Amino acid sequence: MAKLTLTTFVSLDGVMQGPGGPGEDTSGGFEYGGWVVPFADDGMGAFVSEVFDRAGAFLLGRRTYDIFSSYWPRVTDPQDPIAARLNTLPKHVVSRTLTDPAWENTTVVPGDVPTEVARLKERTAEGELQVHGSGMLAQTLLAHDLVDEVNLIVHPVSLGTGRRLFADGGRPTAFELTGARTTGSGIAIHTYRPAGPARFGTFEPDV
């Protein structure tokens, strides 16, 4: 069974929307797209390449799929560590409206998403089943305990508005830190493993 990993760029205040460019995702009136670009450096690129090296298949939300499919098929360099995998490995997109995806090796996830994703994990024999971005899908997977590892690529900027990875009303969950590094531009990369329900206590002395 494959490990399902979630990798996403986030700001200091948890925003994950529109990291790659001004027109990438303007839903909800978001005006700050492209906030990753000023901080992108070799350290970030090396980590992202390492992640893609472990991929066996991809699971994407519809918006992220549309962004990826409009760009990566045009990158034809077989040595590109991201394009070489995105363009050849199986891609599964969660969508109620997409019926005939043009990007090679793409299938649409039908029916009940948590059930179908659990089956995808069972069927993916080699490598990780990777989710990149895909905020709404990520929240669904986290809520159903389907995520085995989270890579947060935290950029030193706060945005004040935008879609966040951990939405209000989510289930309190503890995470175990399994890896950490920083890059020259100040990006902090944290890898976490879900560790069950969040626990609570007090610093007040026992009476």
N, C-alpha and C positions, 0 to 999 in steps of 0.2 A: 504494500500500500504506500502511496506517495505521501510525503509531507507537504502540507499546504502552507505556503509562505506568502506573506503580504509585505510588499515593499512600497513605500510612499515617501515623497518629499513633504515636509511639513514646516511651517513657520514656527517661531517661538510661541505664538499663541494658538498653535494647533491647526492653522488653516492649511488645506491641501489643494485648494481650487486653483486651476489655471497656472501651474508652475512654469510652463515652458514658453509662454508667449502671450501677448496682449489679446489676441483673438481666440485663444485656445478654449476658454470656457467663460463666457460673460453672463451666464445664467444668474438670475437674481440681481442683475445690475452690477456684477463684480467688475471692478475697473483696474485691478492691480495685477493682471496676468503678466507672467514673465519674471516673477520675483526670484526664481532660482538662478537666472542667467548671470547676474553680477558676481555670484559666489562660485560658479562652476569652476572646478580646478582638476588637476590630475588625480588628486586623492579621491574626489568624488567619482571620477570616471573609472578609476581602478576598482572601487568597491562595486559599482554598478556592473562592470564587466565580470567580476567574480560571481555576482548573483546570477547573471544570465548564463554563466558557464555551468551552473547546477540545474538549469531548467530541463524538464522532461516534457512539459506542456504548459499552456497558459490559459488562465481563466480571467475574462475581462468583462466589465460592465459595458453597456452599449456606448456610452459617451467616450470612454477611453478607447474602446475598439475603433470607433470612427476616427479618433485622432491618430491612432497608430496606423490604421489602414490607409489613411490619406498620405502618410509619409514614408513608412518603412519599406513598402514594396518598391519604392523608387531608389532605395539604397541597395545597389547590386554588388558591392564589394564583398566577396566571400570571406575576407579576413575581418570584416566588421563584426565585433563580438556580439552586438545586439541584433543587427539585421540578419546575420546568418542564422540565428536561432528563431527569431520571430517569423521569418519568411519560410522556414522549413518545418518547424515543430507544430504539433497539433495546437489549435487555438479554439477555445470554447467561449462563446459570447452569450451573456444572459440578456435576452431581449424578448419582448412580447410582439414586436412588429417586424423584426428582420426575418426574412424567409429564405433569401437566396444570396448569402454572402459571397462576394467576389474574391476576397482574399483567399489564396490557396490554403488548404488544410484547415478551414474554419467550419465548425459545426455550431448550431444554435442549441443552447440548453433549454429543453422544454419543461413544462409542468412546474412542479414544486421545487424551487431552487435548492433549499437545504437537502432534500432527499437526493436530487440529481447530483449535487456536488459531492455528497458522501459516496455516491456510486462512482463518480469520476476519480476520487481519491483511490478507491479500490482498484480501478481499471488502469491507472497510470503506474506502469511497472518500473520505469526507470526515471531518475531525476525527480525534481520537485514539481508540483503543480503550483505555478506561480501566479499571484494576483499583483498587478501593478496599478497604483492609483485606484480608480473604480470605487469612489467613496461610498455610494449607496450600497453596492454589492458588499464592500468590506464590512460595513456596519451589520448587514444581515448575517454574514459568515461569523463575525465575532459574537453576535447574539446567540448563535446556534452552536458555539464551541467547535467550529470547523477549522479555525486557524491554529496552526501548530507553531508558527514563528512569525514575528513582526520585525521588519527592518524599518526604523524611523530615521530618515535622513534630514536632520533638523538644521534649518538655515537660520543664521543670526539676524533675523528681521521679524518684526511684528506687523500685522496688517490691519487688525482691528475689525475686519469683516471678512466674510467668505465662508464657504463650506468647510466644516471641520471633520476630522476623522472620527473623533469620539463625540457623538452628539449628546445633547442634554437628554436625560431620561434613560441612558444606557445602564446596563447591569453593572454594579460595582465589581471589578475584577482585579485580582493581583497579578503581577507579572514578575518573572525572574529575569534579571539581566544576564545574558550569556555572551555578550561581546560589545566592545566599545572602542571607538577610535575617533580622532579628529583630523581635519584636513587643514592645509595652510591658510585657507580663506576663512576659517572659523566654523565650518560645518561640523556638527557632532553627529556621529552615526552610532545609533544604539540598536542592538538586537535583543529582543525579548521573547520569552516563552511564557504563554499563559500559565498561571499557577493557582487556579481555583478562585473562589470568591474572595473579595477584599475582606481584610480583617480590621477591626477597630479596637481602640483602647483609650486609656487616659493617662496623663502624667500626674493626676491628682494622687496624693498619698492615700493609702488605705486607712480607713478610720476604724 
